[in-house]
Amino acid sequence: MSYHILVVDDEVVTRTMVSGYFENQGYKVSQAADGKGLHNIIKEHHVDVVLLDINLPGADGLMLTRELRSQSDVGIILVTSRTDAIDRIVGLEMGADDYVTKPIELRELLVRVKNLLWRISRSHKVANVESLRKEDDKIMTFSGWTFDINRRALTNSTDAVKLTKAEYEMLVAFTANPNRVLSRERILNLISHRVDAPNDRTVDVLVRRLRNKIEVDPKKPQVFITVHGEGYMFAGI
């Protein structure tokens, strides 16, 4: 997937340097020199992250941050000078997600953009899972199984499997994060409000129980994969 980055800076050299770097990294990039240009691009295109200089002519980056946040959940990373400590704080209070300081270290900026995109993606998935529970016809399929989230029903062509509340919550968490390694701590955060006195051992026990119910051969799991030293990955979808 090619994410769309919007670079807003009135300094042509900085704007061109940052844009060229992200284009070389495979991103779609647009440029604007001020708030008017920013709004024109936002109206015409979907933008994932705005790299927004605070010191702009006309409406400055702080005003634009407040306007953007009131209208959308687009990612916003402020670009500030090292003397803008108060502005950084105000910018974050107005809804910016992160900030970098000038002179810009491009590799650091890339990491911050990637982390922000991951957080946005994760929050959307969580929101989607919550909304799916409200849809009577929402059904997940994986590895020959059908998982009706709203009805808490897990079936294959011949069997219906009964899930405990904790097993159900864990399966919801895994199916919302396919092919992504989840640490035990992250899994606990997703299910612990449903489980009495949870701990790392709780995760291992629940994974083993799901394997016994779902895997063709629980001793050679193909759906719930152990990633040694990191956690578990759901590979069913």
C-alpha positions in Angstrom: 0.0 0.0 0.0 1.3 3.4 -1.0 0.6 5.9 1.8 0.1 9.6 0.9 2.3 12.1 2.7 1.7 15.8 2.5 4.7 18.1 3.2 3.8 21.6 4.2 6.7 24.0 4.4 7.3 27.5 3.0 11.1 26.7 2.6 11.4 25.3 -0.9 14.7 23.5 -0.1 13.4 21.7 2.9 10.1 20.9 1.2 11.8 19.4 -1.8 14.4 17.5 0.3 11.7 15.8 2.5 9.4 15.1 -0.5 12.2 13.5 -2.5 13.3 11.3 0.4 9.8 9.9 1.0 9.2 9.4 -2.7 12.4 7.4 -2.8 11.0 5.3 0.1 7.9 4.4 -2.0 5.4 6.9 -0.6 3.1 9.1 -2.6 4.0 12.7 -1.8 2.3 16.1 -2.3 3.7 19.5 -1.4 2.2 22.8 -0.1 3.8 26.1 0.9 1.0 27.4 3.1 -2.4 26.7 4.6 -4.3 27.4 1.4 -2.3 24.9 -0.5 -2.8 22.4 2.3 -6.6 22.7 2.3 -6.7 22.4 -1.5 -4.8 19.1 -1.4 -6.8 17.8 1.5 -10.1 18.5 -0.3 -9.0 16.8 -3.5 -7.0 13.8 -2.2 -6.9 11.3 0.7 -3.9 12.1 2.9 -2.5 9.8 5.5 0.0 12.0 7.2 0.7 15.7 7.1 4.3 16.9 7.9 3.5 20.4 9.0 5.9 23.2 9.6 4.9 25.5 12.5 6.3 28.7 11.1 4.2 29.3 8.0 3.0 32.6 6.4 -0.6 33.4 7.2 -2.2 30.7 9.3 0.6 29.0 11.1 1.1 25.3 11.8 -0.7 25.5 15.2 -3.8 27.1 13.8 -3.8 24.6 10.9 -3.3 21.7 13.4 -6.4 22.8 15.2 -8.4 23.1 12.0 -7.3 19.7 10.7 -8.0 17.9 13.9 -11.5 19.3 14.1 -12.2 18.0 10.6 -10.4 14.7 10.4 -8.2 12.1 12.1 -5.4 12.6 9.6 -1.9 12.0 11.1 -0.1 15.2 11.9 3.6 15.5 12.6 4.8 19.1 13.4 8.2 20.3 12.2 9.6 22.9 14.7 12.8 24.7 15.5 14.7 23.8 18.6 13.5 27.0 20.4 9.8 26.1 19.9 9.3 24.2 23.2 6.1 25.9 24.1 4.8 25.6 20.5 5.5 21.9 20.5 3.5 21.5 23.7 0.6 23.6 22.4 0.7 21.7 19.1 0.3 18.4 20.8 -2.5 19.8 22.9 -4.2 20.9 19.7 -4.1 17.4 18.3 -0.8 16.8 16.6 0.4 13.2 16.9 4.2 13.9 17.1 6.9 16.4 16.2 10.4 16.6 14.9 12.9 19.5 15.2 15.0 21.2 12.5 17.4 20.5 11.1 15.5 17.4 10.1 17.1 14.0 10.4 15.4 12.2 7.6 15.8 8.7 8.9 14.3 9.7 12.2 11.4 11.4 10.5 10.8 8.2 8.4 10.7 6.1 11.6 8.2 8.5 13.2 6.0 8.4 10.1 6.0 4.6 10.1 5.2 4.5 13.8 2.3 6.9 13.3 0.9 5.0 10.3 1.0 1.8 12.4 -0.8 3.5 15.3 -3.5 4.9 12.9 -3.9 1.5 11.2 -4.2 -0.2 14.6 -6.8 2.2 15.9 -8.8 1.8 12.8 -8.7 -2.0 13.2 -9.9 -1.8 16.8 -12.7 0.5 15.8 -13.6 -1.9 13.0 -13.8 -4.8 15.4 -16.1 -2.8 17.7 -18.3 -1.9 14.8 -18.3 -5.5 13.5 -19.9 -6.6 16.8 -22.9 -4.5 15.8 -23.3 -6.1 12.4 -25.5 -9.2 12.5 -24.0 -10.6 9.3 -20.3 -10.1 10.1 -18.5 -13.3 9.5 -14.8 -14.1 9.5 -13.4 -17.1 7.6 -10.0 -18.7 8.1 -8.4 -22.1 7.5 -11.7 -23.9 6.9 -13.4 -22.2 9.9 -16.3 -19.7 10.0 -16.2 -17.3 13.0 -19.4 -15.3 13.5 -18.2 -12.6 15.8 -21.5 -11.1 16.8 -23.1 -14.5 17.5 -19.9 -15.9 19.1 -20.1 -18.9 16.9 -17.2 -20.9 15.6 -17.9 -23.7 13.1 -16.4 -25.7 10.2 -18.1 -27.9 7.7 -18.9 -30.6 10.3 -18.5 -29.2 13.8 -19.5 -26.3 16.0 -16.9 -25.4 18.6 -17.9 -23.9 22.0 -15.7 -21.0 23.1 -15.2 -19.7 26.6 -15.5 -15.9 27.0 -11.7 -15.6 27.3 -11.1 -17.8 24.2 -13.7 -15.8 22.3 -12.0 -12.5 23.2 -8.6 -13.8 22.3 -9.8 -15.1 18.9 -11.4 -11.7 18.2 -8.0 -10.1 19.1 -6.1 -12.4 16.8 -8.5 -12.1 13.8 -8.3 -8.3 14.1 -4.5 -8.6 13.8 -3.7 -11.2 11.1 -0.1 -11.9 10.3 1.1 -9.6 13.0 3.2 -10.7 16.0 1.4 -9.9 19.2 3.4 -9.9 22.4 2.0 -11.5 25.5 1.7 -8.1 27.0 -0.3 -6.8 24.0 -2.6 -9.8 24.1 -3.2 -9.2 27.8 -4.1 -5.6 27.1 -6.7 -6.8 24.6 -8.3 -9.5 26.8 -7.4 -8.8 30.4 -10.6 -6.9 31.2 -12.4 -10.2 30.5 -10.2 -12.5 32.5 -9.7 -12.9 36.2 -6.1 -12.3 37.5 -4.5 -12.5 34.0 -0.7 -13.1 33.5 1.7 -14.3 30.8 0.7 -17.9 31.7 -2.9 -17.0 30.9 -2.0 -16.2 27.3 -0.1 -19.5 26.9 -2.9 -21.5 28.3 -5.5 -19.8 26.1 -3.4 -20.2 23.0 -3.0 -23.9 23.7 -6.7 -24.3 24.2 -7.5 -22.6 20.9 -4.9 -24.8 19.2 -6.6 -27.9 20.6 -10.0 -26.7 19.3 -8.9 -25.3 15.9 -5.6 -26.7 14.6 -5.5 -29.8 12.5 -2.5 -30.9 14.5 -2.1 -28.8 17.7 1.5 -30.1 18.0 2.4 -28.6 14.6 0.3 -25.3 14.7 -0.4 -23.6 11.4 -2.9 -21.0 12.6 -1.5 -19.8 16.0 2.2 -19.5 15.4 4.7 -19.1 18.2 7.3 -16.4 17.5 10.0 -17.3 20.0 11.1 -14.4 22.2 8.3 -12.2 20.9 4.8 -13.7 21.2 2.2 -15.2 18.9 1.0 -14.6 15.3 -2.3 -15.5 13.8 -1.6 -16.9 10.3 -5.1 -18.2 9.5 -6.1 -15.3 7.2 
